[in-house]
Amino acid sequence: MKKAYLIVVAGTLALIGLVFIAAPGAYLAGISVSADNSELLEVLRGFGGFYLGFAAYLFLVFFRRSSIDTAIQSIVIVMSGILIGRLTGIIADGSPDPKLIASAGIELAFAIWGIVLILRTKEGKGNGAAHQSH
């Protein structure tokens, strides 16, 4: 289940990253934002680079079993950070485009899925230690 999680998150982030880098104007037009601001396009491309880099890290971890738990924790932290930013924006700026709400839903799902995997791992280690002591 952990490897499936890594692939789903990495694939999603890679696709988003590619869109942000290759077609930031089209992405912005899809959420009714004018793409005539070169600074805004630059910021979006920067986030695209982050998503691609993070996805590459997750794909690499896929082949290194010893790093999977750390990668899952990283996903939870990153997704939670993005959600905090989105919630701050909603409080400060009002309700965003419904497509951005959908994005927040995906980020929330990834964060919760990761937390569940982390908790299951802790429960499994706790149970294993209890069984070993008998």
N, C-alpha and C positions, 0 to 999 in steps of 0.2 A: 504494500500500500504506500510506503514511503517513496519508493522509486516512481510510482505512478503520479504521486503528488508533485515530485520534482519535475517530471516531464510535462505535466499539465501546466504548472506555473511557468516553467522555463519557456515552453512553446507560446503561451499567451503573452508573456513579456517580450519575447523575441518579435512576435507579430506586431505588437503595439510599438515597440522600438523602431521597427522598420518603417511603419507608417509615419511615425513622428519625424524620422530622418528624411525619408524619401518624399513624403507628401504632406508636410505640416499644414499647408494652406487648405488642402482638401479636408483634412481632419477638422480644422477650425471652421470651415464652411459647413461641415456636418453638424456643428453645434451652434450655428448662426453667429459666428464671430468673424469679423473682417480680418482678412489675412494680409492687409496692406502695411502692417507694422513689422519691419525687418527684425527689430529687437525681440518681438514676441515669437517670431519664427525661429530665431536663434535659441531662445529659451526652450522652446518645444523640441528642437533638434538636440539640445543638450540633454533633456530628459530622455529622449530616444536613445542617445548614446549610453546613458545610465542603464536603461532597461536592457539594451543589448548586452552590455557588460555583465550585468547581474544574471541575465539568462545564460550567458556563456559560462559563468561560474557554476550555475546550477547544473548545466549539462556536464561539466567536468566532474562535479561531485557525484553525479549519477554513477560514474565508474569507480568511485573511491568510497567504499562502504563506511570507512572509519569517519568520514566527514559528513555523512548524511544528516545526523542529528543537529550538527552545527548549522548546516544549510537550512534546515527546517526552522530553526530558531531565527535565523537571519530573515527568512521570508516573513515570519510572523512580525518581526520588528519593523521591517520595511513596509509591509502592508498596513500595519497599525499606524506608522508614521504618516503614510499617505492619507489614511482615514482621518487622523487628527487634523491634518491640513485641510481636508475637505470640510470637516465639521466647523473648523474655524472660519472658513470661507462662507459657509451657509449662515453662520451667526453674524459675521461682519457684512456680508454682501447680499444675503437673501438666497432664495431657492434657485439653484442652477438649472440648466437645460436637463430634461429627463434622461438624456443619454449619459450625462455625468453622474446622475443618480444611479443609473444602471452600472456604471463603472465602479462606483462606490460599493454597490452590492457585490460585485465580483471580488473586489479587494477584501471586503468583509468575509466573504465565503472562504477565500484563500487563508485569511488570518485564523478564522475559526477552525478550518480543516487542519491547519498546522498545529494549533493549540491541542486539538483532539489527539493528533499523532504524538505530540510531546507528552501529554498526560498518559496515553496508553503505554508509551515507552517507560515512563517512570513507574507505572503500575506493574509492568512486566518485570522490570529490574527489582522492584520491591518484593514481588512474589517469588522471583527466582532466588533472591537472597534468603527469604524465609524458608524456602524448601531446602536450600543447601545447608542450613543450620541444623536440620533435623537428622 
